[in-house]
Structures are given as C-alpha cells and as structure tokens.
Amino acid sequence: MKKILVVGSLNVDMVVRVPHMPAAGETILAEKADTVPGGKGANQAYAAGKLGAQTIMFGAIGNDRYAEIEKKSLQSAGVDVSRLIVRADCDTGLAWITVNDEGDNSIVVVSGANKTLSEKDIADNDDLLHSCDIVLCQMEIPVQTVLCVARRAKELGKTVILDPAPVPKDFPAELYAYVDIIKPNETELSLLTGAASSDYEKGADILRSHGVKNVIVTLGGAGAFVNSETEGKHMLTVRPVPVVDTTAAGDSFTAALAVRLASGSSLLQAVRYANEVATIVVTRKGAQTSIPTAAEVPFDN
C-alpha cells in the first residue's frame, strides 16, 4: 500500500451535547461535555491509520497537555507523529463542537499552533513529501502553507487530495492547478463557486473548469456526486442509517478515499468505500472514537 502524508490541523475538541442548537441570545443546558482529540488533519490521519494505511501526520502543536492527548490518540491508530512541530510559545488548537439530538453539529475553532505552520516548515521537511505517495490537505492551517504543500507535492508527482474546509475568504485560484481531487460538501462547493448548494452538478462543473480533474461532492445522507475527467459523472448513494453524530463524517470520508486509492482502487471504488465508512461513522458518537477499523467496514466493490 502507498504511503499517506496528512498536512493539517490538530485540535482538541470540547464537545457539548445539547437537545437543540441555541438561538441567538438563548441559554440552554447541555446534556454532556467531553474533551477529545480532533482537528481535521488529525481526524483524517487517525482514520487513515485505523483503516490500515501507512500514515504520517505533519502539523504544529503546543507544548501542553492537549498536545499529548493528540499524539497518544494518533499513535494508537498507528500514525507516525515523529515529525510534528512543537511550538513552546503557542497553545495546541482547540475546537468547541455543539452536537444536537439529530446529530447535527456546529464548530468554532481557535487555531493556536496550527496558524503558525509555515512555508518554511514545509521546505525544512521536504523529505516528507519525497517519501509519500498521497498528500491530504485541509484549510485549518494558513492558506499559503496549503498552497506551498500542494505546489511542491505536484512538482514531485504526488497525488494531492484537498478537503477545502473551512473555505477561506482568500481561497487562492492557483491552488486548483495542483489538486488532483477536491472534496467539498454542498455548502463548501457553493462558497467556492457561487452556485446554489442544491445545484451541485453546476458547482462541480465550475471546479472542473478551474482545472481540477476530479471533484467529489459529499451530500450527507444522499451520498456523493463524482465529476471526473476519466470516470465521468456519477451519483453514488448510501444505505439509510439512524444518524447519531456527523462530526467526523467528512474527515472519515476523505481518509477512506485516500486509503482505498493507496491500495490501488479506482476512483469510483474508493468513493463507494468512503461512503460506507462515513455511513458507519454517523451511527456512532464522537469524532475519532466513531471511526471504524478496516475489519468493521463491510464492503464489496
């Protein structure tokens, strides 16, 4: 299996479970609060490792107890954390996640050390890009750092997968040229393209026109829409399940996609597998705790 490098964020999640999302000015009582490892980058690395891929996580953390929570969790999934950068003058990133009884969530992130990951850090660790096959990026680290990673990875002939969340206001159009696969949800697709979130086919066409060869739009319980230069356009549905918590669904989908591609599957096979992994994840509580092992994923191409 090919090697996956995840370049991205590491946050500790403060998860609050509520009966409903509070309205502006409303105070409600939470049912439960948990402190758990997270961050889009760390979640994707954890999922890739737990699904059996050789995975290394690269990002920045503080010199604090939250950093230890992150490292121990990633190591438990077999992820290499030896190249994480420790910033003594920064806190590890934190995220406050509110989850309601329907499993929907809202997230507020304080970037902490994540926002210090720089282009120089990428240049100083160029050997990581040389040694991997697939690079996963998200947008919880500085935009210019993501651009630097993608540009260098493309120079080296690596497969670049971008999860464009959260979509920054200054999203660089240049980035599209370096991305092999982009995986927005319908809201992120609308922010990137200006197309209505319901018109995901138009949005995917717009991203393709920017030079991205493969666009995968995740549609929650409806599945995923694929617009690919080589595979064409496909709507891949998912089996209905009771939804408990959607927090890690997107990150798990992205990681599972990379894992399947690393094992030699076609893009459509990889998307079907990612759909199945995300379907399992939403039936469980938590972020990293909801992610299955490869053995728990019943899958037949």
C-alpha positions in Angstrom: 0.0 0.0 0.0 1.2 3.5 -0.8 2.1 6.0 2.0 -0.2 8.8 3.0 1.0 12.2 4.3 -1.5 14.4 6.1 -0.6 18.0 6.4 -3.0 19.9 8.5 -4.5 20.8 11.8 -4.5 19.2 15.3 -7.2 20.4 17.7 -8.5 19.1 20.9 -12.3 19.1 20.7 -14.5 20.3 23.5 -17.8 18.5 22.6 -21.0 19.7 24.1 -24.2 17.7 23.5 -27.5 19.7 23.6 -31.1 18.9 22.9 -31.2 21.6 20.2 -28.9 24.3 18.8 -29.3 27.5 20.8 -30.7 30.6 19.1 -29.0 33.9 19.3 -29.2 35.1 22.9 -30.6 31.7 24.2 -29.0 29.9 27.1 -29.6 26.1 27.3 -28.4 23.3 29.5 -26.0 20.8 27.9 -26.6 17.1 28.5 -22.9 16.2 28.5 -19.4 17.7 27.7 -16.3 15.7 26.6 -12.7 16.6 25.8 -11.4 14.5 22.9 -8.7 14.7 20.2 -9.6 16.2 16.9 -8.8 18.7 14.2 -9.5 18.0 10.5 -5.9 17.0 9.8 -5.6 14.8 12.9 -9.0 13.2 12.3 -8.0 12.3 8.7 -4.7 10.9 9.8 -6.3 8.9 12.6 -8.9 7.5 10.2 -6.3 6.6 7.6 -4.2 4.8 10.2 -7.1 3.0 11.7 -8.2 1.8 8.3 -4.8 0.3 7.8 -2.8 2.8 5.7 0.8 3.7 6.5 0.2 7.3 7.6 2.3 10.2 8.8 0.9 13.4 10.4 2.6 16.7 9.9 1.5 19.8 11.7 2.1 22.1 14.7 1.1 21.6 18.3 1.8 23.5 21.5 3.9 22.2 24.5 0.9 21.4 26.6 -1.3 18.6 27.9 -3.6 18.9 24.9 -0.7 18.1 22.6 -0.2 14.8 24.5 -3.8 13.9 24.0 -3.4 14.4 20.3 -0.2 12.4 20.0 -1.4 9.5 22.1 -4.6 9.2 20.0 -2.8 9.2 16.7 -0.2 6.7 17.9 -3.0 4.4 19.0 -4.1 4.3 15.3 -0.6 3.5 14.1 0.1 7.1 12.8 3.7 8.3 12.8 3.8 11.6 14.8 7.6 11.9 15.0 7.6 14.9 12.7 5.1 17.1 14.5 6.4 20.6 15.2 6.2 21.7 18.9 5.7 25.4 19.5 6.7 26.3 23.0 5.1 29.7 22.7 1.7 28.5 21.4 -1.2 26.5 22.6 -2.4 23.5 20.8 -5.5 24.3 18.7 -8.9 24.0 20.4 -12.4 23.5 18.9 -15.8 23.9 20.5 -18.3 21.5 18.9 -22.0 21.6 19.7 -24.0 18.5 18.7 -27.8 18.3 18.9 -30.1 15.3 19.3 -30.4 14.9 15.5 -26.6 14.5 15.2 -26.1 17.9 13.5 -23.1 20.0 14.7 -21.7 23.5 14.7 -18.0 24.1 15.3 -15.9 27.1 16.4 -12.1 26.7 16.2 -9.3 28.6 17.9 -6.3 27.8 15.7 -3.4 28.1 18.2 -0.3 26.5 16.9 -2.0 25.4 13.7 -1.8 29.0 12.4 2.0 29.0 12.7 2.6 26.2 10.3 4.6 28.0 7.6 6.1 27.6 4.1 9.5 27.4 5.8 8.3 24.4 7.8 7.3 22.7 4.6 10.7 23.5 2.9 12.5 22.3 6.0 10.7 19.0 5.9 10.8 18.4 2.1 11.8 14.8 2.7 8.3 14.0 3.9 6.9 15.0 0.5 9.5 12.9 -1.2 8.7 9.8 0.8 4.9 9.8 0.5 2.6 8.9 -2.4 -0.7 10.7 -1.4 -0.9 14.1 0.3 -4.1 15.1 2.2 -4.6 18.8 3.0 -7.4 20.9 4.6 -7.9 24.6 5.2 -7.4 24.8 9.0 -3.8 25.8 8.5 -2.6 29.0 6.7 -3.8 29.2 3.1 -0.3 30.0 1.8 1.1 26.9 3.6 -1.6 24.7 1.9 -0.6 26.3 -1.4 3.0 25.6 -0.8 2.4 21.9 0.1 0.2 21.3 -2.9 2.6 23.0 -5.3 5.6 21.1 -4.1 3.7 17.8 -4.0 2.6 18.3 -7.6 6.2 19.1 -8.6 7.2 15.7 -7.1 4.3 13.9 -8.9 2.3 13.1 -5.8 -1.5 12.7 -5.7 -2.9 15.7 -3.9 -6.3 15.5 -2.2 -7.8 18.7 -0.9 -10.7 18.9 1.7 -11.4 22.7 1.3 -12.9 23.1 4.7 -13.3 25.6 6.2 -13.4 27.6 3.0 -11.3 30.8 3.5 -12.3 34.1 2.0 -9.0 34.3 0.3 -9.0 30.9 -1.3 -6.3 31.1 -4.0 -7.4 30.1 -7.5 -3.9 29.0 -8.2 -4.4 26.0 -5.8 -6.8 24.3 -8.2 -3.9 23.6 -10.6 -2.1 21.5 -8.0 -5.1 19.4 -6.8 -5.9 16.0 -8.2 -9.1 15.5 -6.1 -11.1 18.1 -4.3 -13.8 17.0 -1.9 -16.2 19.7 -0.7 -19.6 19.3 0.7 -22.5 21.1 -0.9 -22.1 24.2 1.3 -18.4 24.4 0.7 -19.0 23.9 -3.0 -21.4 26.9 -3.1 -18.8 29.1 -1.3 -16.1 28.1 -3.7 -18.2 28.5 -6.9 -21.2 30.8 -6.2 -23.5 28.0 -7.4 -26.5 27.2 -5.3 -25.8 24.5 -2.8 -28.6 22.5 -4.4 -27.1 22.7 -7.8 -24.0 20.6 -7.1 -23.7 19.5 -10.7 -23.2 23.1 -11.8 -20.8 23.7 -8.9 -18.7 20.6 -9.8 -18.6 21.7 -13.5 -17.2 25.1 -12.3 -14.4 23.4 -10.3 -13.6 21.2 -13.2 -13.3 24.3 -15.4 -10.7 25.7 -12.9 -8.5 22.7 -13.8 -9.4 20.1 -11.1 -9.5 16.7 -12.7 -11.7 15.1 -10.1 -14.5 16.7 -8.0 -16.3 14.7 -5.3 -19.2 16.5 -3.6 -20.4 14.8 -0.4 -24.1 15.2 0.1 -24.8 13.8 3.6 -27.4 11.1 3.6 -27.8 11.3 -0.2 -24.2 10.0 -0.8 -21.6 11.6 -3.0 -21.6 13.1 -6.5 -18.5 12.5 -8.7 -17.4 14.6 -11.7 -14.2 13.1 -13.0 -12.1 13.7 -16.1 -11.6 9.9 -16.5 -14.6 8.4 -14.8 -17.4 10.8 -15.9 -20.3 11.9 -13.7 -21.9 9.6 -11.1 -24.2 9.8 -8.2 -23.2 7.2 -5.6 -25.9 6.7 -2.9 -25.6 5.3 0.6 -27.7 3.0 2.6 -30.0 4.7 5.1 -28.9 4.6 8.8 -30.0 6.3 12.0 -27.8 9.4 12.4 -26.3 9.9 15.8 -23.3 12.3 15.2 -22.0 13.7 11.9 -18.9 15.4 13.4 -16.3 13.1 11.8 -18.2 12.0 8.7 -16.4 14.3 6.3 -12.9 13.6 7.6 -13.5 9.9 7.6 -14.8 10.0 4.0 -11.6 11.9 2.9 -9.3 9.5 4.7 -11.1 6.4 3.5 -11.0 7.7 -0.1 -7.2 8.1 0.3 -6.8 4.7 1.8 -8.6 3.0 -1.0 -6.7 4.9 -3.6 -3.5 4.0 -1.8 -4.4 0.3 -2.1 -4.9 0.6 -5.9 -8.7 1.0 -6.2 -10.3 3.1 -8.9 -11.8 6.5 -8.0 -15.3 5.2 -8.0 -14.4 2.1 -5.9 -12.7 4.5 -3.5 -15.7 6.7 -3.3 -18.0 3.8 -2.6 -15.7 2.6 0.2 -15.6 6.2 1.6 -19.4 6.3 1.6 -19.6 3.1 3.6 -17.0 4.3 6.1 -18.9 7.6 6.6 -22.2 5.8 6.9 -20.7 3.8 9.8 -19.3 6.9 11.5 -22.5 8.8 11.6 -24.2 6.0 13.7 -21.7 6.5 16.5 -20.9 9.3 18.9 -17.7 11.3 18.8 -15.1 12.2 16.3 -12.1 9.9 16.3 -13.9 7.4 18.6 -16.6 6.9 15.8 -14.1 5.8 13.2 -14.1 2.1 12.3 -11.3 -0.3 11.6 -11.0 -1.8 8.2 -12.4 -5.1 9.6 -15.6 -3.3 10.6 -16.3 -2.0 7.1 -18.4 -4.5 5.2 -17.5 -3.6 1.6 -17.7 -5.2 -1.8 -16.8 -3.3 -4.9 
